[in-house]
Amino acid sequence: MELKQWYMEYKIHKNRPGLLGDIASLLGMLEVNILTINGVEDRTRGMLLQTDDDEKIMLLGNLLKKVDSITVNALRPPKLVDILAIRHGRYIDRDSDDRKTFRFIRDELGLLVDFLGELFKREGHQVIGLRGMPRVGKTESIIAGSVCANKRWTFVSSTMLRQTVRSQLSEEERCASNIFIIDGIVSTMRSNERHAALLEEIMAMPCTKVIEHPDIFVRETGFDPSLFDCIIELRNSSDEEITYESFSPDFLDDL
């Protein structure tokens, strides 16, 4: 069988000396490799494992059920959120009702950039929405994520470069591996017919699009909200409300 990775997470009830060593010894006897290990949240530990035998993982899970000091919360092929949890020591805040929505605060920009970078490495069509108030770091995070993924980025519309509203792309920019950055307010409320036609073309391309202010974009274009593969919310603090009523007329005029 081919080598496969597994994510194991367990909650520690009694953090006795030697507990980690005992679990590592058990994995060693089963010839299951530990690729990465880190604390995840409070009294929780995550491991990225590797083996060529799925039955060893099933046996591991059954054996650990008999260990009173811990409770295994997860033993599964790793998801993106699992890999990032091991890297950063915490889980991304995810909406319990809408599982496509992920929440970050400005102090977690490193985690957000890593998350975006992993999303951008995926090939093919995907649309990512990014909500947030002005000057919270939305565009900077997209650019940094593109760098992490070793991808080029193209501004279709933006306020970062002072009222960018594109009406055409060069042949080089039409590459499907480009990350297209769209400001939902600028593209729908400060654009022209040529830009609208370009937008329709880009939305049909099999590539990654990141749309800032996705709610305005959906409202003004008529695209269905199901268009988005995921929605990211970025706040200055966890209690900040994202509302477009707070956007001053001066801010919109500057666009």
Backbone as a ProteinNet text record, in pm:
[ID]
protein_1_A
[PRIMARY]
MELKQWYMEYKIHKNRPGLLGDIASLLGMLEVNILTINGVEDRTRGMLLQTDDDEKIMLLGNLLKKVDSITVNALRPPKLVDILAIRHGRYIDRDSDDRKTFRFIRDELGLLVDFLGELFKREGHQVIGLRGMPRVGKTESIIAGSVCANKRWTFVSSTMLRQTVRSQLSEEERCASNIFIIDGIVSTMRSNERHAALLEEIMAMPCTKVIEHPDIFVRETGFDPSLFDCIIELRNSSDEEITYESFSPDFLDDL
[TERTIARY]
83.4	0	86.8	33.6	108.1	103.7	204.1	208.5	93.4	24.3	-85.2	-63.9	-115.6	-107.5	-239.3	-227.5	-343.5	-326.2	-438.2	-436.7	-496.6	-420	-470	-469	-579.6	-589.8	-648.9	-586.7	-641.2	-641	-741.1	-757.4	-691.3	-610.8	-539.6	-620.7	-656.6	-729.2	-633.8	-528.9	-428.6	-291	-227.1	-99.4	15.3	20.7	122	257.2	367.1	499	509.4	565.3	585.2	469.4	358.6	241.4	274.2	338	372.4	469.4	564.7	660	591.5	491.4	418.1	345.5	280.4	207.2	305.1	418.5	519	576.1	595.4	646.7	547.5	418.3	314.2	315.8	326.5	333.5	458.4	569.3	692.5	681.4	618.9	601.6	511	415.2	326.4	390.1	509.2	581.5	498.8	433.8	362	450	485.7	576	502.2	565.7	514.7	583.7	507.5	564.9	571.5	465.5	456.8	375.8	413.5	338.6	335.4	222	210.5	90.1	93.5	-23.3	-127	-253.6	-362.7	-468.1	-484	-580.8	-541.8	-635.6	-607	-604.9	-489.1	-472.5	-509	-487.2	-513	-386.3	-355.5	-235.5	-274.4	-210.1	-235.1	-109.7	-126.3	-14.5	-48.7	48	36.1	115.9	48.4	108.5	119.5	203.1	219.6	241.1	169	183.2	134.3	176.3	128.8	26.7	-22.4	-115.6	-231.8	-348.6	-465.9	-510	-487.6	-530.2	-455.4	-331.3	-255.7	-320.1	-377.6	-445.8	-572.9	-646.6	-767.6	-732.2	-622.1	-576.8	-533.5	-461.8	-418.4	-537.8	-641.1	-760.5	-826.4	-833.9	-896.5	-813.3	-679.8	-592.4	-602.8	-604.4	-606.5	-739.3	-844.1	-971.8	-960.3	-861.4	-842.7	-751.7	-697.9	-609.3	-693.6	-698.1	-784.9	-734.7	-606	-548.6	-587.6	-632.4	-663.6	-794.8	-851.6	-964.4	-929.3	-935.9	-905.5	-1024.2	-1000.7	-1106.1	-1115.4	-1001.9	-999.6	-892.2	-923.9	-828.2	-875.8	-822.1	-877.8	-770.5	-795.2	-705.7	-708.1	-593.7	-588.5	-662.4	-738.5	-799.1	-705	-731.9	-648.5	-647.1	-763.4	-769.8	-688.7	-676.8	-596.2	-448	-402.3	-261.6	-223.6	-311.2	-283.5	-289.3	-376.2	-384.2	-252.8	-191.5	-63.6	46.5	43.7	147.2	139	16.9	-0.3	-47.3	-81.6	-120.6	-261.7	-344.3	-484.9	-569.2	-697.5	-790	-843.4	-872.5	-938.9	-1083.1	-1129.3	-1267.9	-1359.6	-1453.9	-1542.2	-1687.2	-1770.1	-1910.8	-1980.4	-2050.2	-2115.5	-2235.1	-2298.2	-2414.3	-2374.3	-2281.9	-2234.1	-2089	-2065.7	-1931.9	-1835.2	-1887.1	-1799.4	-1738.3	-1778.7	-1732	-1625.2	-1509.7	-1396.9	-1367.9	-1341.2	-1324.6	-1182.4	-1127.6	-995.4	-1001.5	-909	-889.5	-750.8	-726.1	-603	-477.4	-485.6	-370.5	-335.6	-424.8	-402.7	-368.5	-309.8	-279.6	-184.7	-93.1	-2.8	-77.9	-174.7	-258.2	-343.3	-398.8	-481	-398.7	-279.4	-193.4	-160.1	-130.2	-100.1	-222.2	-340.7	-465.5	-489.8	-476	-494.4	-391.1	-266.4	-162.3	-195.2	-248.3	-285.2	-402.8	-499.5	-612	-564.2	-470.5	-422.8	-340.5	-287.7	-210.4	-300	-428.6	-522.1	-544	-548.6	-569.7	-719	-753.2	-890.7	-974.6	-1104.4	-1198.5	-1228	-1210.3	-1257	-1278	-1380.9	-1414.2	-1414.9	-1334.8	-1319.6	-1368.6	-1457.8	-1504.9	-1430.9	-1399.6	-1326.5	-1398.4	-1462.5	-1533.6	-1441.5	-1467.3	-1390.5	-1406.5	-1386.9	-1396	-1272.2	-1276.4	-1160.2	-1035	-921.7	-788.4	-767.7	-830.9	-810.3	-701	-663.5	-556.5	-601.1	-716.4	-770	-678.4	-652	-573.8	-430.8	-371.7	-235.6	-227.6	-330.4	-331.3	-340.9	-419.6	-432.5	-298.6	-231.1	-101.2	-0.2	3.8	97.4	66.6	-62	-100.1	-57.7	-65.4	-20.6	129.2	204.2	349.2	379.4	306.7	326.2	299.1	201	164.7	249.3	341	425	339.6	233.5	143.5	149.3	126.3	114.4	-26.4	-39	-171.1	-196.9	-324.1	-365.5	-481.3	-465	-574.5	-671.8	-795.6	-901.2	-967.7	-986.9	-1034	-981.7	-950.1	-890.1	-885.8	-881.5	-856.3	-710.3	-636.5	-497.1	-413.2	-438.1	-362.2	-440.2	-516.6	-591.3	-685.7	-798.7	-907.8	-869.6	-823.1	-792.5	-921.6	-951.5	-1067.4	-1020.4	-991.4	-935.5	-1045.8	-1012.1	-1106.3	-1054.6	-927.8	-873	-754.6	-719.4	-604.9	-504.4	-378.8	-276.8	-282	-219.6	-218.4	-149.9	-46.1	26.2	-61.8	-149.3	-236.1	-350.5	-377.2	-486.4	-449.8	-334.1	-288.9	-381.9	-424.2	-518.8	-459	-326.4	-264.2	-257.7	-299.5	-303.6	-410.9	-387.1	-488.5	-549.9	-679	-746.3	-812.7	-777.6	-827.8	-932.1	-1052	-1164.9	-1221.9	-1237.9	-1306.3	-1454.2	-1539.2	-1681.5	-1750.4	-1702.3	-1762.4	-1717.6	-1587.5	-1534	-1589.2	-1592.7	-1635.9	-1782.9	-1864.8	-2009.1	-2062.5	-1991.5	-2045.3	-1959.2	-1839.8	-1751.3	-1688.6	-1763.4	-1706.6	-1784	-1745.6	-1813.7	-1846	-1903.2	-1946.7	-1829.3	-1717.4	-1601.2	-1546.8	-1547	-1502.9	-1601.1	-1730.6	-1831.6	-1815.4	-1783	-1762.4	-1638.8	-1532.8	-1411.9	-1440.1	-1519.7	-1554	-1628.2	-1722.5	-1795.8	-1699.8	-1603.1	-1505.7	-1420.6	-1373.1	-1287.7	-1364.7	-1490.2	-1569	-1592.8	-1585.2	-1604.5	-1474.4	-1361.1	-1231.9	-1207.3	-1140.2	-1110.9	-989.8	-1006.5	-894.3	-946.1	-855.3	-891.8	-926	-1042.1	-1084.2	-1107.4	-1053.8	-1079.4	-1156.6	-1275.7	-1363.5	-1378	-1326.2	-1346	-1486.9	-1548.6	-1687.1	-1782.7	-1784.1	-1866.5	-2016	-2064.2	-2208.2	-2253.1	-2172.1	-2203	-2195.7	-2096.6	-2079.9	-2203.5	-2253	-2370.6	-2493.6	-2508.2	-2625.7	-2633.8	-2518.9	-2519	-2508.8	-2458.2	-2439.1	-2546.9	-2611.4	-2712.1	-2655.1	-2522.7	-2465.1	-2523.2	-2538.1	-2592.2	-2484.2	-2520.2	-2420.8	-2350.2	-2415.6	-2353.5	-2231.8	-2209.9	-2091.8	-1963.4	-1964.4	-1842.6	-1813.8	-1690.8	-1646.6	-1621.8	-1576.1	-1563.5	-1566.8	-1604.2	-1608.3	-1514.2	-1429.6	-1337.4	-1377.3	-1384.2	-1414	-1291.3	-1249.7	-1133.3	-1176.7	-1151.4	-1191.9	-1071.2	-1082.2	-979.5	-982.7	-1102.8	-1120.8	-1240.8	-1251.4	-1355	-1495.9	-1513.3	-1647.4	-1681.2	-1592.7	-1619.4	-1729.8	-1823.3	-1930.6	-1890.8	-1907.9	-1880.3	-2010.4	-2017.1	-2138.5	-2102.9	-2174.6	-2145.1	-2210.6	-2294.7	-2352.4	-2245.3	-2136.7	-2029.2	-1934.3	-1947.8	-1862.5	-1910.3	-1825.5	-1864.7	-1876.5	-1956.8	-1964.2	-1826.8	-1743	-1608.8	-1529.7	-1548.4	-1476.7	-1522	-1651.7	-1702.3	-1661.5	-1659.7	-1618	-1471.4	-1390.7	-1248.8	-1228.8	-1328.7	-1316	-1328.7
-120.4	0	125.3	234.5	359.9	427.7	514.3	589.8	689.4	695.1	789.1	866.2	987.8	1068.6	1062.5	1071.7	1070.6	1180.2	1238.6	1338.1	1275.6	1280.3	1232	1346.9	1363	1467.1	1404.1	1435.3	1381.3	1486	1475.8	1562.3	1495.8	1572.4	1519.4	1545.8	1440.1	1453.6	1455.3	1376	1368.4	1374.1	1489.7	1509.5	1457.6	1325.6	1262.9	1259.2	1254.1	1243	1115.3	1128.3	1011.5	977.3	1054.8	1023.1	1029.8	1138.1	1152.1	1042.2	1008.5	902.6	768.5	739.6	613.3	605.4	717.6	719.2	708.5	779	772.3	631.2	562.8	424.8	331.6	351	269.1	289.4	414.1	442.8	380	384.8	325.8	175.3	105.7	-39.1	-76	12.1	-11.2	33	93	145.5	253.9	338.2	456	578.1	650.6	763.8	888.6	965.6	1095.7	1201.8	1270.9	1374.5	1508.6	1542.8	1671.1	1651.9	1725.8	1720.8	1860	1897.6	2029.7	2031.3	2120.2	2143.1	2220.9	2181.2	2247.3	2287	2419.1	2468.3	2420.4	2423.9	2395.2	2245.2	2194.5	2054.2	1958.3	1998	1913.2	1905	1786.3	1767.1	1708.8	1758.1	1708.2	1646.9	1540.9	1475.1	1448.9	1469.8	1430.3	1302.6	1192.3	1059.8	1011.2	909.9	852.6	701.4	627	481.6	430	307.2	244.1	135	132.1	26.8	88.7	98.2	157.8	79.4	-52	-133.4	-94.5	-47.8	-4.2	118.5	204.6	323	281.8	185.6	137.9	71.3	-6.9	-71.6	32.7	136	244.3	310.2	339.5	402.5	317.2	186.1	95.8	84.4	81.8	72.9	198.4	315.1	440.8	464.4	393.6	403.1	348.2	264.6	202.7	284.7	396.5	481.9	586.8	580.5	670.6	814.4	836.3	971	1061.7	1003.5	1084.2	1037.4	1125.6	1090.7	1132.5	1039.8	1070.5	1144.7	1268.7	1349.6	1328.7	1298.2	1285.2	1186.1	1101.9	1010.9	990.3	1070.5	1078	1126.3	1109.4	1173.8	1324.5	1392.2	1533.7	1626.2	1717.3	1826.9	1947	2047.4	2167.5	2230.5	2237.9	2300.4	2221.8	2088.9	2007.7	2040.6	2049	2078.5	2215.4	2313.6	2448	2452.2	2371.4	2366.1	2316.4	2216.9	2164.9	2269.3	2339.9	2440.8	2556.2	2602.1	2725.6	2703.8	2580.7	2552.6	2592.9	2617.2	2651.1	2630.6	2606.9	2588.1	2721.6	2726.3	2842.6	2846.3	2965.4	2983.3	2965.3	2872.9	2838.2	2854	2910.9	2932.7	2798.1	2780.9	2653.4	2627.3	2733.2	2716.9	2711.7	2799	2800.9	2756.7	2629	2571.7	2625.9	2702.5	2762.8	2894	2942.1	3071.7	3052.2	3118.4	3109.9	3250.4	3261.9	3392.6	3410.4	3530.7	3566.3	3706.8	3734.9	3872.7	3917.7	4047.6	4103.7	4045.3	4006.9	3946.7	3809.4	3753.4	3620.3	3626.5	3737	3752.2	3642.9	3598.1	3490.8	3363.4	3328.7	3211.2	3230.4	3350.8	3379.2	3367.5	3424.2	3418.4	3273.1	3192.8	3050.8	2979	3010.5	2950	2986.6	3114.9	3158.2	3093.3	3086.2	3025.3	2881.6	2805.3	2666.9	2660.1	2750.6	2754.6	2788.4	2883.3	2929.2	2823.2	2726.5	2619.7	2524.6	2527.1	2439.2	2488.7	2395.9	2431.2	2431.4	2503	2502.5	2615.8	2607.9	2714.3	2714.9	2829.5	2849.9	2999.1	3030.6	3169.9	3185.6	3279.5	3303	3444.1	3457.5	3588.2	3632.6	3763.1	3815.1	3938.3	3922	4030.7	4102.4	4231.8	4306.1	4455	4529.7	4674.4	4731.9	4859.4	4919.9	4915.1	4896.3	4902.4	4800.3	4682.5	4576.2	4479.4	4487.6	4401.6	4297.7	4318.2	4219.2	4199.9	4308.7	4298.8	4254.5	4306.2	4268.4	4118.7	4062.7	3919.3	3836.6	3883.8	3811.9	3809.5	3923.3	3930.2	3840	3844.2	3760.4	3612	3577.1	3438.7	3393.6	3484.4	3453.5	3426.1	3505.9	3485.3	3348.9	3314.7	3184.7	3069.3	3086.6	2982.1	2989	3086.8	3106.8	3131.4	3210.8	3244	3394.1	3430.3	3571.5	3619.5	3748.8	3804.2	3918.8	3938.7	4044.1	4120.2	4251.8	4335.6	4360	4316.4	4348	4478.3	4494.4	4620.9	4626.6	4746.7	4759.5	4904.7	4924.8	5059	5074.8	4965.1	4971.5	5054.6	5035.8	5109.3	5229	5286.5	5409.3	5395.9	5336.4	5328.5	5248.8	5126.2	5037.4	4976.8	4999.7	4939	4895	4767.2	4716.8	4694.3	4715.6	4688.4	4582	4539.9	4433.1	4368.9	4248.2	4176.7	4150.4	4144	4104.2	3952.6	3900.7	3756.3	3684.8	3745.8	3685.7	3676.4	3774	3775.1	3675	3624.3	3529.3	3388	3371.6	3241.6	3191.9	3067.6	3012.5	2998.9	3008.5	2997.5	3131.3	3240.4	3371.8	3376.5	3458.9	3488.9	3623.6	3627.1	3750.2	3813	3937.9	4009.9	4111.7	4100.7	4184.7	4254	4384.1	4458.9	4467.1	4403.9	4395.9	4529.6	4629.2	4763.2	4837.2	4837.6	4910.1	4852.3	4719.5	4655.5	4675	4697.4	4707.6	4849.5	4938.1	5071.1	5182.6	5150.4	5251.6	5203.6	5123.5	5064.3	5108.8	5053.4	5083	4952.6	4962.7	4843.7	4755	4815.5	4736.3	4655.9	4716.8	4644.4	4532.5	4558.9	4457.3	4337	4363.1	4254.3	4172.8	4241.3	4171.5	4086.5	4140.5	4068.7	3938.4	3946	3825.4	3721.3	3767.6	3676.1	3608.2	3686.9	3632.3	3534.2	3565.7	3477.8	3341.8	3336.5	3210	3132.5	3194.2	3129.1	3024.5	2913.3	2808.2	2844.5	2942.3	2992.3	3042.5	3090.2	3139.8	3287.8	3321.8	3460.7	3490.1	3602.2	3645.6	3776.7	3778.7	3894.8	3958.4	4079.7	4155.3	4214.2	4224.5	4272	4185.6	4055	3964.2	3991.9	4045.7	4072.7	4181.1	4285.9	4391.6	4336.1	4253.2	4193.4	4112.5	4029.1	3946.9	4035.5	4135.2	4223.2	4299.7	4347.4	4434.5	4359.8	4236.2	4163.1	4059.3	4013.2	3909.1	3768.4	3755.3	3622.6	3558.8	3425.7	3353.9	3340.5	3353.1	3336.5	3201.4	3100.3	2967.6	2967.1	3078.5	3094.2	3074.4	3112.4	3112.7	2974.9	2933.1	2807.1	2824.9	2942.5	2973	3123.9	3163.9	3304.7	3323.2	3423.8	3455.8	3591.1	3599.8	3725.8	3769.1	3892.8	3947.7	4070.3	4067.9	4177	4230.4	4354.7	4410.8	4344.4	4308.5	4236.9	4144.5	4046.4	3944.6	4000.3	4113.5	4169.8	4277.6	4301.3	4403.8	4357.4	4445.7	4415.4	4460.7	4371.6	4407.2	4459	4589.4	4650.6	4756.8	4756.7	4854.2	4988.2	4993.5	5121.8	5211.9	5149.6	5227	5288.9	5249.8	5307.4	5450.2	5546.2	5686.5	5726.6	5830.3	5880	5920.2	5974.2	6012.7	5892.5	5779	5659.6	5614.4	5612.7	5571	5670.3	5796.5	5897.3	5879.2	5833.4	5810.6	5697.5	5608.2	5498.2	5549
0	0	0	-53.4	-55.9	80.5	103.4	227.8	233.2	345.5	364.8	493.6	497.2	617.9	694.9	826.5	914.7	1018.7	1058.9	1166.5	1291	1399.8	1528.1	1628.9	1697.7	1800.7	1925.8	2039.5	2163.7	2274.6	2359.6	2476	2596.5	2668.9	2784.2	2911.5	2982.9	3108.9	3228.5	3217.2	3323.7	3259.2	3266.6	3197.4	3284.7	3298	3381.8	3309.4	3382.5	3319.4	3235.1	3116.7	3031.4	2940	2947.7	2865.6	2717.2	2674.8	2533.8	2490.2	2578	2546.1	2526.8	2609.6	2596.4	2462.1	2423.5	2296.3	2179.9	2190.3	2084.6	2072.9	2186	2184.3	2116.1	2145.8	2082.1	1930.6	1888.6	1745	1684	1757.6	1707.6	1689.1	1785.1	1774.1	1656.7	1626.8	1512	1380.7	1390.9	1273.5	1202.6	1283.6	1233.6	1261.9	1157.5	1172.1	1219.6	1308.7	1350.3	1265.3	1179.5	1093.8	1165.3	1237.1	1307.5	1434.4	1537.1	1662.8	1723.5	1782.2	1843.2	1936.8	2033.4	2116.1	2037	2051.4	1979.6	2081.3	2102.4	2200	2341	2435.1	2576	2602.4	2650.2	2688.8	2576.5	2454.4	2338.3	2254.6	2205.4	2125.2	1989.6	1884.4	1750.4	1691.5	1613	1546.5	1401.2	1313.4	1173.8	1157.7	1125.7	1118.8	975.3	955.6	821.5	832.9	751.5	747.4	613	580.3	456.9	485.5	609	648.9	727	663.7	728.5	851.7	853.5	966.4	1093.4	1080	1197.4	1261.5	1180	1232.9	1306.8	1249.6	1317	1450.7	1449.8	1573.2	1674.8	1628.9	1717.4	1785.4	1709.1	1764.8	1871.3	1847.1	1943.8	2071.5	2056.6	2173.8	2260.7	2196.7	2271.6	2342.5	2300.8	2372.3	2514.5	2536.1	2667.4	2758.9	2707.6	2787	2858.1	2990.2	3067.1	3069.6	3046.2	3057.2	2941.4	2831.1	2712.2	2649.8	2565.7	2479.4	2337.2	2244	2104.3	2043.4	2001.2	1939.4	1789.3	1725.5	1579.5	1539.1	1443	1380.9	1238.4	1147.3	1012.2	915	783.6	685.9	710.6	705.1	746	650.7	711.1	636.9	644.5	563.2	564.6	703.2	768.3	900.5	1003.6	984.3	1075	1059.6	935.9	909.4	964.1	946	996.2	1149	1209.1	1355.3	1414.2	1349.6	1397.9	1379.1	1266.6	1241.1	1339.9	1368.8	1445.4	1589.1	1623.4	1760.2	1795.3	1696.8	1725.4	1600	1623.7	1512.4	1461.8	1334.9	1276.1	1325.1	1361.2	1404.7	1284.2	1296.2	1185.1	1227.2	1139.5	1171.5	1189.8	1301.1	1329.7	1238.4	1188.1	1100.2	953.5	913	775	774.5	744.5	755.4	650.5	554	452.9	500.5	618.1	668.5	775.6	755.1	846.9	899.6	1030.8	1093.5	1147.2	1124.5	1173.6	1233	1324.2	1369.5	1325.1	1331	1275.5	1341.2	1467.4	1534.5	1476.8	1395.5	1338.2	1189.4	1145.9	1003.4	953.5	1037.6	996.7	962.6	1046.4	1021.9	897.2	879.3	761.3	633.6	633	513.6	479.8	581.8	559.8	502.5	555.8	507.9	361.3	328.8	190.7	98.5	144.9	63.8	26.5	122.9	93.9	-2.8	11.4	-83	-223.5	-232.4	-363	-435.9	-363.3	-427.9	-506.4	-477.4	-547.1	-689.8	-782	-922.2	-955.5	-1063.6	-1111.5	-1055.5	-1082.4	-1047.3	-898.2	-835.8	-698.8	-676.6	-599.4	-568.6	-417.4	-369.4	-226.5	-194.8	-99.3	-56	69.3	76.7	193.3	246.6	362.9	428.5	526.8	545.2	645.1	625.5	732.1	726.2	656.7	616.7	549.7	636.8	570.6	631.9	743.9	728.9	826.9	781.1	651.7	600.6	499.7	436.6	343.1	221.9	150	26.7	55.2	163.2	198.7	226.7	288.9	318.8	191.1	95	-32.4	-105.6	-109.4	-176.5	-107.6	25.7	100	79.5	73.2	46.9	-91.1	-188.8	-324.7	-327	-251.7	-242.7	-180.8	-73.9	-8.3	-105.2	-191.8	-287.8	-414	-421.4	-539.6	-664.5	-647.1	-757	-785.4	-911.1	-947.6	-916.1	-886.9	-860.6	-957.6	-988	-1080.6	-1018.2	-1005	-957.6	-1072.6	-1057.3	-1153.7	-1112.2	-981.7	-924.4	-781.7	-737.2	-605.5	-562	-430.2	-376.6	-335.8	-330.5	-286.5	-383	-514.2	-615.1	-665.6	-579.8	-606.7	-726.4	-698.7	-795.5	-920.3	-899.7	-1010.7	-1063.3	-1190	-1256.4	-1394.3	-1409.6	-1535.1	-1637.3	-1763.4	-1872	-1967.2	-1949.2	-2032.1	-1960	-2007.7	-1953.7	-2064.2	-2029.1	-2125.1	-2141.4	-2244.5	-2267.4	-2151.7	-2098	-1986.1	-1861.5	-1842.3	-1724.4	-1734.8	-1853.7	-1872.4	-1827.6	-1769.9	-1721.3	-1609.5	-1618.4	-1520.8	-1381.3	-1369.6	-1237.7	-1164.7	-1231.4	-1166.4	-1057.7	-956.1	-855.2	-891.7	-921.5	-960.6	-838.4	-810.2	-693.2	-737.2	-682.9	-723.2	-600.1	-606.1	-500.9	-537.7	-456.6	-489.4	-495.8	-421.1	-425	-550	-575.5	-691.1	-820.9	-832.6	-956.8	-987.7	-885.2	-909.5	-898.1	-826.7	-802.3	-861.5	-909.4	-965.6	-1096	-1175.3	-1295.8	-1419.7	-1535.6	-1661.1	-1733.4	-1852.5	-1925.3	-1964.7	-2000.9	-2041.2	-1922.8	-1806.5	-1688.1	-1654.9	-1667.7	-1639.4	-1732.7	-1859.6	-1955.6	-1918.6	-1875.4	-1833.3	-1709.2	-1620.8	-1498.3	-1531	-1623.7	-1665	-1722.2	-1800.3	-1859.8	-1752.2	-1655.1	-1550	-1462.6	-1432.6	-1346.6	-1411.5	-1545.6	-1616.4	-1635.3	-1602.4	-1620.9	-1511.4	-1544.6	-1445.2	-1360.4	-1273	-1194.7	-1060	-976.7	-843	-848.3	-796	-780.4	-632.3	-585.9	-448.4	-455.3	-396.7	-406.2	-267.9	-254.9	-131.7	-132.7	-16.8	-2.3	-85.4	-61.1	-142.8	-134.4	-21.4	-7.9	-105.7	-120.3	-216.9	-358.5	-384.5	-517.5	-556	-464.9	-492.3	-511.2	-424.9	-431.1	-562.3	-610.5	-727.5	-860.4	-858.9	-984.5	-1009.9	-904.3	-922.2	-916.2	-893.9	-876.4	-750.5	-754.3	-638.6	-531.3	-402.7	-295.6	-298.3	-357.2	-365.9	-457.4	-527.6	-612.3	-531.7	-404.5	-324	-266	-281.7	-222.7	-73.3	-33.8	108.7	128.7	248.4	287.5	406.6	398	507	564.5	696.9	764.5	843.5	823.2	893.8	972.3	1103.3	1192	1268.2	1312.8	1400.3	1537.7	1583.1	1709.4	1693.6	1780.6	1765.5	1776.6	1844.1	1862.4	1759.1	1662.2	1561.4	1466.8	1436.7	1343.3	1203.7	1106.3	966.6	906.3	884.9	831.8	730.6	619.6	514.8	542.8	645.3	685.8	746.1	794.6	857.3	755.4	628.7	524.9	499.3	525.7	512.5	365.5	333.9	197.9	143.6	232.3	187.9	140.8	210.8	171.7	32.5	9.3	-121	-229.3	-197.1	-294.9	-333.3	-238.8	-267.4	-365.6	-377.4	-471.4	-614.2
[MASK]
+++++++++++++++++++++++++++++++++++++++++++++++++++++++++++++++++++++++++++++++++++++++++++++++++++++++++++++++++++++++++++++++++++++++++++++++++++++++++++++++++++++++++++++++++++++++++++++++++++++++++++++++++++++++++++++++++++++++++++++++++++++++++++++++

